[in-house]
């Protein structure tokens, strides 16, 4: 799966950084270094701070041989790191890390000891760690992996919204997720797309309007693909919401379509669970909340095209302004809805008496 990231593993950097790379201040804020920059942790302490923001990890292997390089990105409640291991590393993690973690090996094995059970994640499986687990991890030389950190509240709240009641305590995820079904492979592909976008400069998923809904989908996809005691409840039917709740959601979308709205935030502000809001929209409007939001944004984009000067505004800039990342799909949706290509609408604005 390593080719999905579109980059060559940084073997040379993990073992012997260049002079330019040595100039990077490891303790500087990640944002200042650039999302796409590879960073070599000079010591295990540097890695612990970069990884968790606080030194709550303990190295149990030889610190003199420690060698690891990583690049990191963050969007909302999710942080993702591409790690290359340059030496055999053993780590103990305490119970202070308030997040869910997923390790997807691209090369090599990730061995974890959790609750006195040893599990091994390989390129066909992913390892899952929960917030209150005391774990030991063993990474072999040459291992490359994608490590994902979900803020605990984001995962717990997403599950609570989906099943209609508050989840108490951390979710007891199974320690391994086989990457064999179509659903889990699809989730990993989404993760790789996010990683590739976050690690590259000037990509659309770096923009909150696009990135936050995508991250929300990753959180919900994780809940649907990983094993945990609430899986059956996720598949259960919820109640329909009252039209008043739907009107509240519609008002939010109409007034704030230019903002990075997510299904979770709309449901919370409408005082409904995500599942019940989805079913209410389907029952009363024969659509979904996010499909309705796309229609609002398409309408606003069309109006902006009509009101813009084609000498200073492009179709792409209008599409991106309203959250449409695929120009082909935007053009198709616009043509279906308004009977002409977006470019034709834009140039209509330059003709006398066009409106």
C-alpha positions as CSV (number, residue, x, y, z in Angstrom):
1,X,0.0,0.0,0.0
2,X,3.0,2.4,0.3
3,X,2.6,3.5,-3.3
4,X,-0.8,5.0,-2.4
5,X,1.0,7.9,-0.8
6,X,2.8,8.7,-4.0
7,X,6.2,9.1,-2.2
8,X,9.3,7.1,-1.7
9,X,10.0,5.9,1.8
10,X,12.6,8.1,3.4
11,X,15.2,5.3,4.2
12,X,18.1,7.7,3.9
13,X,16.5,10.4,6.1
14,X,15.7,7.9,8.8
15,X,19.3,6.8,9.0
16,X,21.4,9.8,7.9
17,X,19.7,13.2,7.4
18,X,21.2,15.8,5.1
19,X,22.7,19.0,6.4
20,X,19.6,20.9,5.4
21,X,17.3,18.5,7.3
22,X,19.6,18.8,10.3
23,X,18.7,22.5,10.4
24,X,15.1,21.8,11.2
25,X,14.3,22.6,14.8
26,X,12.6,19.4,16.0
27,X,10.8,21.3,18.9
28,X,9.4,24.0,16.6
29,X,5.6,23.9,16.1
30,X,4.6,21.4,13.5
31,X,2.7,24.0,11.5
32,X,5.9,26.1,11.1
33,X,7.7,23.2,9.5
34,X,5.2,22.6,6.8
35,X,2.9,19.7,6.6
36,X,4.9,17.9,3.9
37,X,8.3,18.1,5.7
38,X,10.0,14.9,6.8
39,X,11.4,15.3,10.3
40,X,14.0,13.0,11.9
41,X,13.6,12.7,15.7
42,X,17.0,13.2,17.2
43,X,16.0,11.6,20.4
44,X,13.1,9.5,21.7
45,X,12.0,12.5,23.8
46,X,11.7,14.6,20.6
47,X,9.5,11.9,19.1
48,X,7.3,11.6,22.2
49,X,6.6,15.3,22.2
50,X,5.9,15.4,18.5
51,X,3.7,12.4,18.7
52,X,1.6,13.2,21.8
53,X,2.3,16.8,22.7
54,X,3.5,15.5,26.1
55,X,6.2,13.0,27.1
56,X,3.9,10.2,28.2
57,X,5.7,7.5,26.3
58,X,8.6,5.3,27.6
59,X,11.3,3.8,25.5
60,X,12.2,0.3,26.5
61,X,14.7,-0.4,23.7
62,X,18.2,0.9,23.5
63,X,18.0,4.7,23.3
64,X,21.4,5.0,21.6
65,X,20.2,3.2,18.5
66,X,16.9,5.1,18.3
67,X,16.2,6.2,14.7
68,X,12.8,7.3,13.3
69,X,11.5,9.8,10.8
70,X,8.0,11.1,10.4
71,X,5.9,13.7,8.7
72,X,2.6,14.9,10.3
73,X,-0.6,16.7,9.4
74,X,-3.7,17.6,11.3
75,X,-7.3,18.5,10.3
76,X,-9.8,19.1,13.1
77,X,-10.0,16.2,15.5
78,X,-7.6,14.0,13.5
79,X,-3.8,13.9,13.3
80,X,-2.0,11.6,10.9
81,X,1.6,10.7,10.7
82,X,3.7,8.8,8.1
83,X,6.4,7.0,10.1
84,X,9.6,5.3,8.9
85,X,11.4,3.2,11.6
86,X,15.2,3.2,11.3
87,X,15.9,0.9,14.2
88,X,14.2,-1.7,16.4
89,X,12.0,0.3,18.8
90,X,10.0,-0.8,21.8
91,X,7.7,1.7,23.5
92,X,5.4,1.7,26.5
93,X,2.4,4.0,26.5
94,X,0.7,5.1,29.7
95,X,-3.0,5.9,30.2
96,X,-2.8,9.6,29.8
97,X,-3.2,9.8,26.0
98,X,-6.8,10.8,25.6
99,X,-7.2,9.6,22.0
100,X,-8.0,6.6,19.8
101,X,-5.1,5.4,17.7
102,X,-4.9,3.3,14.5
103,X,-1.7,2.0,13.0
104,X,-1.8,0.9,9.4
105,X,1.4,-0.9,8.4
106,X,2.6,-0.3,4.9
107,X,5.7,-2.4,5.3
108,X,6.8,-4.6,8.2
109,X,4.9,-5.5,11.4
110,X,3.5,-3.5,14.3
111,X,3.4,-5.7,17.5
112,X,1.2,-4.5,20.4
113,X,0.7,-5.9,23.8
114,X,-2.6,-4.8,25.1
115,X,-4.4,-6.3,28.2
116,X,-1.9,-9.1,28.4
117,X,-2.6,-10.1,24.8
118,X,-0.1,-9.8,22.0
119,X,-1.4,-8.9,18.5
120,X,0.5,-8.2,15.3
121,X,-0.6,-5.8,12.6
122,X,0.7,-6.4,9.1
123,X,-0.1,-4.7,5.8
124,X,-3.4,-6.7,5.7
125,X,-4.5,-5.6,9.2
126,X,-4.6,-2.4,11.3
127,X,-3.9,-2.1,15.1
128,X,-6.3,-0.1,17.3
129,X,-5.4,1.4,20.7
130,X,-8.0,2.9,23.0
131,X,-7.5,5.9,25.4
132,X,-7.2,4.0,28.6
133,X,-5.1,1.1,27.4
134,X,-1.6,0.6,28.9
135,X,0.2,-0.8,25.9
136,X,3.6,-1.9,24.7
137,X,4.5,-1.6,21.0
138,X,7.4,-3.1,19.1
139,X,8.4,-1.8,15.7
140,X,11.1,-3.5,13.6
141,X,13.8,-1.8,11.5
142,X,12.4,-0.8,8.1
143,X,8.8,-0.7,9.2
144,X,6.7,2.1,7.6
145,X,3.2,2.9,8.8
146,X,0.4,5.4,8.8
147,X,-0.5,6.3,12.4
148,X,-3.8,8.0,13.0
149,X,-4.9,9.8,16.2
150,X,-8.6,10.6,16.7
151,X,-9.5,12.9,19.5
152,X,-11.6,10.8,21.9
153,X,-14.5,13.3,22.1
154,X,-14.9,13.3,18.3
155,X,-15.2,9.5,18.1
156,X,-17.4,9.2,21.2
157,X,-19.7,12.0,20.1
158,X,-20.0,10.6,16.6
159,X,-21.1,7.2,18.0
160,X,-23.5,8.9,20.5
161,X,-25.1,10.9,17.7
162,X,-25.4,7.9,15.5
163,X,-27.1,5.6,18.1
164,X,-29.2,8.4,19.7
165,X,-27.8,8.3,23.3
166,X,-24.6,9.3,25.1
167,X,-21.8,6.7,25.2
168,X,-20.2,6.4,28.6
169,X,-16.5,5.5,28.9
170,X,-14.1,4.8,26.0
171,X,-15.3,2.6,23.2
172,X,-13.9,-0.9,23.5
173,X,-12.5,-1.5,20.0
174,X,-11.1,-4.8,19.1
175,X,-7.3,-4.6,18.8
176,X,-7.1,-5.6,15.2
177,X,-9.1,-4.6,12.1
178,X,-8.6,-6.9,9.1
179,X,-8.2,-4.9,5.9
180,X,-9.8,-7.6,3.8
181,X,-13.4,-6.5,3.2
182,X,-14.5,-4.0,0.7
183,X,-15.6,-1.6,3.5
184,X,-12.3,-1.6,5.3
185,X,-10.3,-1.3,2.1
186,X,-12.4,1.7,1.2
187,X,-11.7,3.2,4.6
188,X,-8.0,2.7,4.2
189,X,-8.1,4.3,0.7
190,X,-9.9,7.3,2.2
191,X,-7.2,7.5,4.8
192,X,-4.4,7.3,2.2
193,X,-6.1,10.1,0.2
194,X,-6.2,12.3,3.3
195,X,-2.6,11.6,4.1
196,X,-1.4,12.3,0.6
197,X,-3.3,15.6,0.6
198,X,-2.2,16.8,4.0
199,X,1.4,16.0,3.3
200,X,1.4,17.9,0.1
201,X,1.3,21.7,-0.2
202,X,-1.8,23.6,-1.4
203,X,-4.1,20.7,-1.6
204,X,-7.9,21.0,-1.2
205,X,-8.2,18.8,1.9
206,X,-6.0,21.3,3.7
207,X,-9.0,23.7,3.5
208,X,-11.5,23.3,6.4
209,X,-14.5,23.6,4.1
210,X,-13.4,20.5,2.3
211,X,-11.2,18.8,4.9
212,X,-13.5,18.8,8.0
213,X,-16.4,17.0,6.3
214,X,-13.9,14.4,4.9
215,X,-12.5,13.9,8.4
216,X,-16.0,13.4,9.8
217,X,-16.5,10.7,7.2
218,X,-13.3,9.0,8.3
219,X,-14.4,9.0,11.9
220,X,-17.8,7.5,11.0
221,X,-16.2,5.1,8.6
222,X,-13.9,3.9,11.4
223,X,-17.0,3.3,13.6
224,X,-18.6,1.2,10.8
225,X,-15.5,-0.9,10.0
226,X,-13.8,-1.5,13.3
227,X,-15.3,-4.1,15.7
228,X,-16.8,-2.8,19.0
229,X,-19.9,-3.5,21.2
230,X,-22.0,-0.8,19.5
231,X,-21.8,-2.2,15.9
232,X,-25.3,-3.6,16.0
233,X,-26.8,-0.4,17.4
234,X,-25.2,1.5,14.5
235,X,-27.2,-0.7,12.1
236,X,-30.5,-0.1,14.1
237,X,-33.3,2.2,13.0
238,X,-33.7,5.6,14.7
239,X,-36.8,7.7,15.1
240,X,-38.0,10.3,12.6
241,X,-37.5,13.9,13.6
242,X,-40.2,16.5,13.6
243,X,-40.5,19.0,10.7
244,X,-39.5,21.8,13.1
245,X,-36.1,20.1,13.6
246,X,-35.7,19.9,9.9
247,X,-36.6,23.5,9.4
248,X,-33.8,24.4,11.9
249,X,-31.3,22.3,10.0
250,X,-32.4,24.0,6.7
251,X,-32.0,27.5,8.2
252,X,-28.5,26.6,9.3
253,X,-27.5,25.3,5.9
254,X,-29.1,28.3,4.1
255,X,-27.4,30.8,6.3
256,X,-24.0,29.2,6.6
257,X,-23.5,27.3,3.4
258,X,-20.2,29.1,3.0
259,X,-18.8,27.6,6.2
260,X,-17.3,24.1,6.7
261,X,-20.6,22.6,8.1
262,X,-20.5,19.0,9.0
263,X,-23.4,16.6,9.6
264,X,-22.5,16.3,13.3
265,X,-22.6,20.1,13.9
266,X,-25.9,20.5,12.0
267,X,-27.5,17.7,14.0
268,X,-26.2,19.0,17.3
269,X,-27.5,22.5,16.6
270,X,-30.8,21.1,15.5
271,X,-31.1,19.1,18.7
272,X,-31.3,15.8,16.9
273,X,-29.1,12.7,16.5
274,X,-27.3,12.3,13.2
275,X,-29.3,9.2,12.3
276,X,-32.7,10.7,13.2
277,X,-31.9,13.9,11.2
278,X,-30.9,11.8,8.2
279,X,-34.1,9.7,8.4
280,X,-36.2,12.8,8.9
281,X,-34.8,14.5,5.7
282,X,-35.3,11.2,3.8
283,X,-38.9,10.9,5.1
284,X,-40.0,14.5,4.6
285,X,-37.8,15.8,1.8
286,X,-36.7,12.6,0.0
287,X,-33.0,13.6,0.3
288,X,-30.2,13.6,2.8
289,X,-29.0,16.6,4.8
290,X,-25.7,16.7,3.0
291,X,-27.3,16.4,-0.4
292,X,-29.5,19.3,0.6
293,X,-26.4,21.3,1.6
294,X,-24.8,20.5,-1.8
295,X,-27.9,21.8,-3.5
296,X,-27.8,25.0,-1.5
297,X,-24.1,25.5,-2.4
298,X,-24.8,24.8,-6.1
299,X,-27.5,27.4,-6.0
300,X,-25.1,29.9,-4.4
301,X,-22.4,29.1,-6.9
302,X,-24.8,29.6,-9.8
303,X,-25.7,33.0,-8.4
304,X,-22.1,34.0,-7.9
305,X,-21.3,33.0,-11.5
306,X,-24.1,35.2,-12.7
307,X,-22.9,38.2,-10.7
308,X,-19.2,37.8,-11.4
309,X,-16.9,39.4,-14.0
310,X,-15.4,36.6,-16.1
311,X,-12.2,38.7,-16.6
312,X,-11.4,38.4,-12.9
313,X,-13.3,35.3,-11.7
314,X,-12.9,31.7,-12.9
315,X,-15.3,28.8,-12.7
316,X,-12.8,26.9,-10.6
317,X,-12.5,29.7,-8.0
318,X,-16.3,29.8,-7.6
319,X,-16.6,26.0,-7.4
320,X,-13.9,25.8,-4.7
321,X,-15.4,28.8,-2.8
322,X,-18.6,26.7,-2.4
323,X,-16.9,23.4,-1.5
324,X,-16.9,21.7,-4.9
325,X,-13.6,19.9,-5.3
326,X,-14.3,18.0,-8.5
327,X,-14.8,20.5,-11.3
328,X,-16.1,17.8,-13.7
329,X,-18.9,16.8,-11.2
330,X,-19.6,20.5,-10.5
331,X,-20.0,21.2,-14.2
332,X,-22.3,18.2,-14.6
333,X,-24.4,19.1,-11.6
334,X,-24.7,22.7,-12.8
335,X,-25.6,21.7,-16.3
336,X,-28.3,19.3,-15.0
337,X,-29.8,21.9,-12.7
338,X,-29.5,25.0,-14.9
339,X,-29.3,23.7,-18.4
340,X,-25.9,25.1,-19.2
341,X,-22.2,24.8,-18.3
342,X,-20.9,27.0,-15.5
343,X,-18.6,28.7,-18.0
344,X,-21.6,29.8,-20.1
345,X,-23.3,31.1,-17.0
346,X,-20.2,33.1,-16.0
347,X,-19.9,34.7,-19.4
348,X,-23.6,35.5,-19.4
349,X,-22.7,38.1,-16.8
350,X,-20.6,40.1,-19.3
351,X,-23.5,40.4,-21.9
352,X,-25.7,43.5,-21.7
353,X,-29.2,42.9,-20.2
354,X,-28.2,39.3,-19.3
355,X,-30.2,39.5,-16.1
